[in-house]
């Protein structure tokens, strides 16, 4: 029996899903990809997306499978397929109903962001002028996510909200797609204190390949990205860094406006376009190429393996495991 391919795990993508994209995942040897299935949608619309994904799993069963655990990632690798992990970039599907967190978990959701840019019922997004921190509901939801085995993803959270979420969570959390703020000064990237707090609690940072997060936007070279990876690893430790590409392949430009504005405001007049990807990362087939740059930046082979998938695998192995049930007798004691 052939040995499984190397672990390659992408911490975040939101592509226009098609067989071509799934075939590119397989050409790259992708082990697992965390995909966004909802942004501003309510619970019912999110269920529609789950239904659409169920059809994809049937129609492309030779290429992809739905993953709820690392055992499913192992199953995908053994069968020459890519494991797909579901995530929400906004808590809108939870609405104001705490019980929907467990229902969403049952549907296969494994990542949830407490906020996407704006204020939510759970916390403040990075674009809010005042960060009020984690709300009472936010604390309850994080506790439920910890119990169920869902990843708290702080990629779009405000600084105070993110720090409070890290402290509140009984399990390590993630920033699935962002870069160090001192490499590009944008509120979407992550400050040194936040990175240090994340690492101190065993969390994960997925380095983003989305041009607006990169030091030189679309012109960022592979060498410069890998230098940033080296700098990041020196701050948080080699075991806390992976890739969260934020790849939005084949999406039409109108989607980026919807991502940013949803339906909460009057649409703006200025055009908003997806930026061009750097020429060394256009689609999943380029994912393995990052290894060349990491090697040139001085990472050892075992460190490259960690950055391209090993660290995400280890993190997910623990994060997706539900906490053991506590009996009433044990709780009373």
N, C-alpha and C positions, 0 to 999 in steps of 0.2 A: 504494500500500500504506500502510495506516495506521501511524503511528508507535507503537512499543511504549509501554505505559502506564508511569508513573513507577515506579522501583524501590522496592518495599516488601518488606522482608525481616524476618521475626520469628525471633529467635535461639533460641526454645524454646517449644513447646506440648505439652501432654499432654491432649488433649480426648478425649471419647468420640466416636470418629470415625463420621461418618454423612454421607449426601449433603447434609443440611441444613448441616452445618459446612462442607463443601466448597463449597457454593453461596454461603455467606457469605464465604468466602475470595475467591471470584470477584467477588462484589458489591463487596468492598473493593478489588479489584484487586491482591491479594497476589501478589507475584512468586515468593516462596519462603518456606517455613516449615520449620524444623528440628523434627522430631517425635521424641519419646521412644518407642522401641518395646520397651524392656525396662528393668526396675529390678533385681529380685532373682532373675530367672529364670536358669537354667543355659543352656548352649549350645543344647540340644535344644529347650527351650521358646522360646528366642529365634527359632530357625528357624521354629517354628510361627507366630510373629508376622510374620515375613517372608512366609510363605505367605499369611497373612490379608491383608497389605498388597498382595501380588501380585494377589489377587482384587479388592481395591478399585481398583487401577490399571486392571484390565480393566473393572470394572462402572461406573467413573466416569471413563473415558478422556477424556470431553469437558471435565472439570474439573481433573484432576490428572495429574501424571506423576512418575515416580521420577527424582530428580536425583542424579547421582554427581559432577557437575562444574559449573562456572559455564556451560559451553556448554549444559548441560541447562536451566539457569535461563534462558538466552537463548532456547532452543527453546520453553520454556513461555510466556514473554512473547510471543513471536512468534505463538503459536497460541492465545492467550487462555486459558491454563491456569495453575495454580499448581504450582511445583516443590516436591516433598516430599523433604527430606533426612533420612536416618535417623540417630538417635543413641541411645547407651546411657548412662543416668545412673549406672551401676554397672559395674564390671568383672567381675561374676559370670559373664557369658556366656563370658569368656575361661577360666574355671575356673583350673586350674593348668597350662595348656598354652599355651606361647608361640606355637606354630604356629597356634592358633585366631585370633590377631589378623589374620593375612593372610586366613584363611578368612572372617572377619567382614567384612573390607574387600571381598572378592570378592562377598559377599552385599549389599553396598551401604551398610554402616555407615560414616559419615563423621565422627561425633563420638563420643568415648568419655571418660567421667569416670573417673579413677583410683580414686575412692572416692565413696561416697554416704553421708554422715553418719558411718558407723562405720569401724573399721579394716578394710582389705581386704588382699589379698596385694600390693597396689601402694603403699599409703600409708595415712595416717590421715585420717579424716573430721573435720569441724568439731565434732562432738558428743563425741569422745573426750576424756577428761580429760587424757591425755598424748598429745601429737602426736609420734610417733617419726620423722616425716619420710618421705621417699620410700624405699621398700625396694629391695633389689637387683633384684627382679623388676620393680618399677616403673620403674627406670631402663632395663632392657632393653626393656620394652613401649613406653615413650616413644620410644626410638630406632627401634623398628620402625614406630611410628605416623608418625614423621618421614619414614621411608623411603617408606612407602606413600602418604602424603598423607591423613592423618586428623587431625582437630582434637583436641588435648588440651584438655579442658574441665575447669576447676578450680572449678566453681560450689559444690560441696559439700565441698571439701578443707579440711583444717586449715591454719592459717597457715604453719607450718613446711613441711608437705608441699607446699603451693602454691608457696612461694618456691623450694624446691628443684626442683620440677618446671619452673618458669620458667627457672631457671639450667641445668637439665639439657637442656632441649629445644633442638635446633639450629634450630627454626623457631618463629615466634610462636605463642602459645597464646591461649586465650580463657577468660573467665568469662562463660558464655552468659546467665546470669540471676541478677543480684544488684544491690544498691545500695550506696552508700557507708555504712559503719558509723556515721559521725558524724551521719548523717541518721536512722538508726534503729539503736540499740545492740543488735544481735543478732549472735551468732557466725556466722550465715549470710551476713550482709552483709560487705563487703570493706573492710579497713583501708586507710588512706592509704599506708603503706609497700608493701602488696601491689599497690595500684593503680598506684603509681609504678613498681614493678618490672615490672608487666605492660606498661605503656606504653613503658618504656625498651627493651623487647625487641620492640616492634611489635605487641603483643597487642590484643585487643578485649574490651570490657566491654559486655554487653547489659543495659540497665537493666530491672529487673523491675517488673511491674504486679501481682504477687501481693500481696494485702493485708498478709500477715505481714512482707513486706520493705519496705513503704511507710512513710513517716514517721508518718502518722496512720491506718494500717490502711485499712479500707474507706472511711473518711471523707476520705481524702486527695483534695484537689482537683486538677484538671488544672493549675492555676496553680502549686500547690506542687510537683507532680511535675516540671514544666518548670523550676522554679527549681532543683530538685535536679539536673536535667540540665545546666543552666548551670554550676552549681558543679562537677559532675563533669568537664565539658569543660575547665574552667579548670585542673583538676588534671592530667588525663591528655592533654589536647589534643583538639581537635574531631574529629580523624581516628580516634580510638580508641573512640568511643562509638556504640552502636546500641541497639536495643530487643530484649529477650528476655523477652517478656511473662509466661512461665510460666502461660499460660492453661490452665485445667483444666475447660473448659466441658462441662456436661452429665454430669460424672462423679458417681456416687453417693457419699454420705459415707463408706461403708465402704472406698472406694478410698484415701482419705487415710490411714486407719489402716494399710492394707497398704503404702502407700508408705513410711511411717515405720518400721514394725515388721517387715515381711516375715514370715518364719517363724523368726527367730533368737531370739525370746523368747516367753514366755507372754503372750497378748493382754491388754492392760489393760482395766479396767472402765469408766474414764471415757470418755464419748462424745467423739469427735473429728469435727469437721465442717469442711467447706470454708468459708472465710470468704466473705462476699458481695463480689463485685467492686465497685470504685468505679463510680458511675453513668455515668461518661464512658467506661468501657471494659468492656463486657459481652461482646462477641464480636468476631470479625475485622472486622465492618463498621465498628467504631469506630476501627480502626487509623489510617485517614487523618485522623481528627479530631485526633490528637495534633499534627498540623502546625499547627493553629490556636493551640494553647497554646505551642508552641515559637516561633512567630512573635511572639506576645504577650510572650514572655520575652526577646525581643531577638535571636533567631537570624536571620541572613540567609537568603534563599531557598535559596542553595546549601548552607548549613549544615544546614537542615532536610532537604534531600535526602540529605545524608550520614548524618544520624542515623536516618532512616527506612528506609534500605536501601543507600545508596551505600557506606558504610563496611564493612558486612557483605559486600557484593559484592566489593569490592577485597580484603578479607582472605581470603575464600574462594577467589578466583581464584588466589592464591598457595598457600594452605594445602592445597587439594585436589589440587594438581599433584604427582604422584609425583616423587621425586628421580631424576635420570638414573642409569641403571645404570653401575656402574664395572666395567670388565673386570679379569680377574685380572692382566693385564700392568700396567695402570695402578695397581692396588692394590699390586703388588709394588714398583713404582717409588717 
